[in-house]
Amino acid sequence: MPPLLLGVITPGAPRRAAPRLSGVTDPEAWSDFAVATAGAAAALAGLLFVALSINISSVLGSTRITARAGSTLVLLATPVFLALALLVPWGTTALGVVLVVVAVLAGGALTVMLPRPIPEVPRLAWVFTTLVPPVVLAVGTLLAGVGLLADGFGGLLWLAPAIGFSLLGGLIGAWVLLVEILR
């Protein structure tokens, strides 16, 4: 009888190790991703400053909008720092420590700056557009750092959703600061 029949392991059959994805703990394998991320995130952060300068009186007139501006800046700048950290030729242990530190700093800053829900915005919309991106950024970056330090947990794979959600949250925040505050 074959050792694997319809996805069920038969008793006494030898067990195989789970396949390991190549590159999950190798920063060099992520260099193209890091270069693309650094360029895109830096450009978006620059556009945020344009949006802020256009609506500066509206932004400074409300602590809620100022908090949105601060959190949006952190959401757009953190991927730049993550990308630069990936490009520095230090070992995986040092990179793991840096990722953990960035996760704690960005997560802490976003916790303080996170715009609070307002009655005009449905709670579910606030959760998905304002709360989820910073949480995915902080937790994903933390898991990537811990994964490098422990040589497991998916390693650097966690950075892809962390950076993706961060940029998405930054774009949403920039839209609010450019368009929605004028309504």
N, C-alpha and C positions, 0 to 999 in steps of 0.2 A: 504494500500500500504506500502511495506517495506520502512524503512528510507533510505536505500541505494540500488539503482537500477542501475546496470551497471556502478558503479563508480560516479554516479551523486547524489548529496545530494538533497533530496526533500525539498521543503519549509516547515518549521515548525518542521522538524525532529531535535531531540536533537543532538548537536555536541559532539563528543568525543575528548578528549585531545590526542595529538599525543603520541604514546608509547615512553617511556623514556628508553634508553639503560642503563643497569646497569653497573656500573664500569667506566663510562666515566669521572667522576670527583673523583674517589676513587683511590689514588695512590697505595694502597695495592693490588688492583686488577691487577696492572701492574708490580708487583715485579718480576715475572718470565721473562717477556719481558725485564725488566731493567737489570736483571742479564745476560741474553743471549746477550743483546746489549753491555753491558760493556765488556764482555769477547771477543766477536767477534771484536768490534771496537778497543779495545786495542791491540789485536793480529795483526790486519791489520795496525795499526799505527806503531807497532814494525817492521813489514815487510817493511813499507815505509822507515824506517831508514836504513834497509839493502840495499834496492834499491838505496837510495841516496849515501850510502858509496861505492857501486860498481861503480857508475857513477859520483862521486863527482867532477871530473875535468870538465865534460860536464855540470853539473848543475851549478857550479860556473862561468862557462865561458859565460853565457847568462842571462841577467836580465829577459828575458821571461821565461826561464826554472826555474830560482830561484822563480819567481812569481808562477809558476805552482806548485813547491815544497811546497811553503808556503800555498797556497790555498788547496792543497791536504792534508797537515797536519791538517789544520783547519777542513776540511770535515771529516777526520777520528777521530779527537780528540773530536769534539763537541758532537757526540753521547755518548762518554764515560762520559762526564760531565752531559749530560741530564739524562743518566741512573743512575749515582750516585745521582743526585738531586731527582730522583724518589724514590730512596731507603732510603733517609734521612727521619726520621719520624717527619717531621714538618707538619703543617696543610695545607689545600688546598690553603689558601690565600698566605701564605709564598711561597709555591711551585709555585703558579701563578706568583708572583713577580720575583722569580728566573728565571722562563722560559722566561719572558719578557726581563729580563736583558741579559740572554744568547742569545736570539734572536737578540737583538740590538748589542751586542758585536761581535757575530759571523757574523752577516750580515754586520756590519761595516768593520770588518777585511777582509771578503771575497770581499767586494766592492773595497777595496784598493788593494788587492792582485790578483784579478781576471785576469787571462791571457787574453790579448787582442787577437782579431782574427788575424790570419796570412793568407797570400795569398794561402799557400799550403793546407789549410784546408777549405773545403766548408763552407759557412756561416751557413747553416742549421745544419751541423754536429757540428760546434762550439756551436751553440745555445743549442742543445740537450745534448751535452757532457760536456760543460763547464759552461754555463749560468743557465740552468734549475736546476741542483742539488743545488747550493747555494741559489737560490731564493726559492725553495721548503723548504729547511732547515730553512731559516730565517722566511719565512711567516708561515710555519706550526708550528714552535716553538712559534712564536708570537701568533698565533690563539689559540694554546693549553693554553698558559699562560692567555690570555684574557678570554678564555672559563672557566678556573678555577675561575678567579676573578669574572666573571659575572654569573657563574653557568649555563653555556649554550654554545652555538656555537660548540657543539661536544666535548668540554673538551679535554681530553688527547688523543682522537682518532686522532687528528692532528699530534701527535708525530710519529705515525707509518709511514706515507708517508715521513715526514720530515727526520726521521732517515734512512729510506730505500733509499731515493734519495741521502742523504748525503754519505752513504756507497757506493752506486753505483758511484757517482762522485769521491769519493776517490779511488775506484778501477780503474776507468778510468785514473785518474791522476797518480796513481802508475804505471799503464801499460805504459803510455807515458814516465815516468821518468826511467823506467827500460829497455824498449825495443825501443820505437819510437825514442828516442834521439840518438840512435846508427845508425839509417838509414841515 
